[in-house]
Amino acid sequence: MNRSGLNELDIVLAVARRGTFTAAASELEISPSAVTNAIAGLEKRLGIRLFNRTTRSVALTDAGRRYVEKIGPALAMIRVAEEELESESHAPAGTLKLNVPPESGSLWYPTLLLPFLQRYPRIRVDLYSQREQVDIVAAGYDAGIRLMEDIPADMIAVRLTAELRMIVVASPAYLAEAGVPAQPEALSDHQLLCMRMSDGSIYRWDLMNQQRHYKLQGEARFAASDLASVHQAALAGLGIACLSEQHVAGDVQVGKLVHLLPDWQVHLGTLCLYYPGHRLVPPALKALIAFVRETENRPHL
């Protein structure tokens, strides 16, 4: 296949990742019309519609999904081969596409990603934040970032953080008015600030201490699908929240939030980098894996 044919396939994967022709065009730094023409030309040549289009969205057809699942790994191997040749006589280079959970950056950007990019100026990183887990191979990602328990069994995982946990917090102003819960069961009598899951359900905190387990009861006064909104609601004194300890540590330290029920927490596990072990590893990903392992014994991990 000629280079223009490979470009068409790159465009197909970009549209599948981004969900719109405009976003794919922005990622690839080409015009939206070039994306439209490439997809239309490929569909005409194949005799199959790859995407269903409406005025608001673009989604893969069943045939398109099967096509993407096949071409994603093949294009990744071609890119790895090109980048390995490019890196033979130079420092590691290439673009690293990573699928990451939203709002996870503060857990590993400052200690790992930013120092890594400073060390390797010829490596480019594209981060795609997505709450739902995807097939990183079919979607054209080099690697993903997820909690260890969410990583598929056929992937290789490299630990990025120490054990993560969520803690129960509220503002001093809220507690002065509503009182301080002494046991988890008392939480149902309070205003609750909760995360909404991707399926629309409210996350019920699975609190643990050394001997007991308690699953949150009661209705949420405020629910949001992003951690930042729940965090801001807690700071505003609207109620009690259960948030990542790393995200609220600074607020607890200066007294903006109070750590409640200190013997109780939600255990999340460790955040890991993961990638498929059955194909060639791109030079940029090899460099990142080596960098993570080099730093894994530092105090912050």
Solvent accessible surface area in square Angstrom, and as a share of the most:
residue,aa,sasa,rsa
1,M,163,0.73
2,N,105,0.54
3,R,123,0.45
4,S,68,0.44
5,G,7,0.07
6,L,25,0.12
7,N,69,0.35
8,E,30,0.13
9,L,13,0.06
10,D,48,0.25
11,I,15,0.08
12,V,0,0.00
13,L,10,0.05
14,A,0,0.00
15,V,1,0.01
16,A,32,0.25
17,R,39,0.14
18,R,102,0.37
19,G,26,0.25
20,T,53,0.31
21,F,26,0.11
22,T,92,0.54
23,A,34,0.26
24,A,0,0.00
25,A,3,0.02
26,S,82,0.53
27,E,35,0.16
28,L,55,0.27
29,E,155,0.69
30,I,66,0.34
31,S,54,0.35
32,P,68,0.43
33,S,68,0.44
34,A,40,0.31
35,V,0,0.00
36,T,61,0.36
37,N,101,0.52
38,A,16,0.12
39,I,0,0.00
40,A,50,0.38
41,G,29,0.28
42,L,5,0.02
43,E,20,0.09
44,K,176,0.75
45,R,149,0.54
46,L,74,0.37
47,G,65,0.62
48,I,90,0.46
49,R,133,0.48
50,L,2,0.01
51,F,1,0.01
52,N,78,0.40
53,R,85,0.31
54,T,93,0.54
55,T,144,0.84
56,R,224,0.82
57,S,57,0.37
58,V,26,0.15
59,A,57,0.44
60,L,35,0.18
61,T,22,0.13
62,D,99,0.51
63,A,25,0.19
64,G,0,0.00
65,R,111,0.41
66,R,147,0.54
67,Y,51,0.19
68,V,6,0.04
69,E,84,0.38
70,K,156,0.66
71,I,17,0.09
72,G,1,0.01
73,P,33,0.21
74,A,52,0.41
75,L,16,0.08
76,A,9,0.07
77,M,90,0.40
78,I,69,0.35
79,R,54,0.20
80,V,2,0.01
81,A,47,0.37
82,E,85,0.38
83,E,13,0.06
84,E,57,0.26
85,L,124,0.62
86,E,85,0.38
87,S,19,0.12
88,E,137,0.62
89,S,92,0.59
90,H,109,0.49
91,A,51,0.40
92,P,38,0.24
93,A,3,0.02
94,G,4,0.04
95,T,22,0.13
96,L,0,0.00
97,K,31,0.13
98,L,0,0.00
99,N,1,0.01
100,V,2,0.01
101,P,26,0.17
102,P,39,0.25
103,E,62,0.28
104,S,8,0.05
105,G,11,0.10
106,S,74,0.48
107,L,31,0.16
108,W,2,0.01
109,Y,63,0.24
110,P,79,0.50
111,T,42,0.24
112,L,1,0.00
113,L,6,0.03
114,L,89,0.44
115,P,38,0.24
116,F,0,0.00
117,L,55,0.27
118,Q,149,0.66
119,R,113,0.41
120,Y,38,0.15
121,P,111,0.70
122,R,83,0.30
123,I,8,0.04
124,R,147,0.54
125,V,31,0.18
126,D,53,0.27
127,L,57,0.28
128,Y,10,0.04
129,S,77,0.49
130,Q,58,0.26
131,R,83,0.30
132,E,89,0.40
133,Q,74,0.33
134,V,42,0.24
135,D,84,0.44
136,I,2,0.01
137,V,15,0.09
138,A,12,0.09
139,A,20,0.15
140,G,9,0.09
141,Y,5,0.02
142,D,2,0.01
143,A,0,0.00
144,G,0,0.00
145,I,0,0.00
146,R,15,0.05
147,L,37,0.19
148,M,94,0.42
149,E,145,0.65
150,D,67,0.35
151,I,22,0.11
152,P,57,0.36
153,A,113,0.88
154,D,102,0.53
155,M,31,0.14
156,I,71,0.36
157,A,36,0.28
158,V,7,0.04
159,R,90,0.33
160,L,3,0.02
161,T,8,0.05
162,A,45,0.35
163,E,101,0.45
164,L,9,0.04
165,R,66,0.24
166,M,23,0.10
167,I,4,0.02
168,V,0,0.00
169,V,0,0.00
170,A,0,0.00
171,S,5,0.03
172,P,61,0.38
173,A,74,0.58
174,Y,19,0.07
175,L,14,0.07
176,A,92,0.72
177,E,159,0.71
178,A,48,0.37
179,G,31,0.30
180,V,100,0.58
181,P,6,0.04
182,A,83,0.64
183,Q,94,0.42
184,P,0,0.00
185,E,80,0.36
186,A,31,0.24
187,L,0,0.00
188,S,49,0.32
189,D,126,0.65
190,H,28,0.13
191,Q,81,0.36
192,L,1,0.00
193,L,1,0.00
194,C,1,0.01
195,M,27,0.12
196,R,97,0.35
197,M,89,0.40
198,S,71,0.46
199,D,116,0.60
200,G,36,0.35
201,S,55,0.36
202,I,39,0.20
203,Y,44,0.17
204,R,64,0.23
205,W,3,0.01
206,D,47,0.24
207,L,0,0.00
208,M,71,0.32
209,N,32,0.17
210,Q,171,0.76
211,Q,151,0.67
212,R,102,0.37
213,H,102,0.46
214,Y,26,0.10
215,K,94,0.40
216,L,3,0.02
217,Q,100,0.45
218,G,29,0.28
219,E,141,0.63
220,A,30,0.23
221,R,141,0.52
222,F,67,0.28
223,A,32,0.24
224,A,16,0.12
225,S,60,0.39
226,D,50,0.26
227,L,29,0.14
228,A,53,0.41
229,S,39,0.25
230,V,1,0.00
231,H,26,0.12
232,Q,111,0.49
233,A,6,0.04
234,A,0,0.00
235,L,54,0.27
236,A,74,0.57
237,G,19,0.18
238,L,64,0.32
239,G,0,0.00
240,I,0,0.00
241,A,0,0.00
242,C,2,0.01
243,L,1,0.01
244,S,11,0.07
245,E,48,0.21
246,Q,81,0.36
247,H,46,0.21
248,V,0,0.00
249,A,51,0.39
250,G,44,0.42
251,D,22,0.11
252,V,47,0.27
253,Q,158,0.70
254,V,105,0.60
255,G,38,0.37
256,K,118,0.50
257,L,2,0.01
258,V,57,0.32
259,H,48,0.22
260,L,5,0.03
261,L,13,0.07
262,P,87,0.55
263,D,103,0.53
264,W,13,0.05
265,Q,20,0.09
266,V,6,0.03
267,H,101,0.45
268,L,45,0.22
269,G,21,0.21
270,T,22,0.13
271,L,5,0.03
272,C,0,0.00
273,L,1,0.00
274,Y,2,0.01
275,Y,15,0.06
276,P,3,0.02
277,G,44,0.43
278,H,132,0.59
279,R,29,0.11
280,L,85,0.42
281,V,30,0.17
282,P,4,0.03
283,P,14,0.09
284,A,0,0.00
285,L,2,0.01
286,K,106,0.45
287,A,9,0.07
288,L,3,0.01
289,I,12,0.06
290,A,60,0.46
291,F,7,0.03
292,V,1,0.00
293,R,121,0.44
294,E,93,0.42
295,T,0,0.00
296,E,59,0.27
297,N,140,0.72
298,R,102,0.37
299,P,138,0.87
300,H,81,0.36
301,L,26,0.13
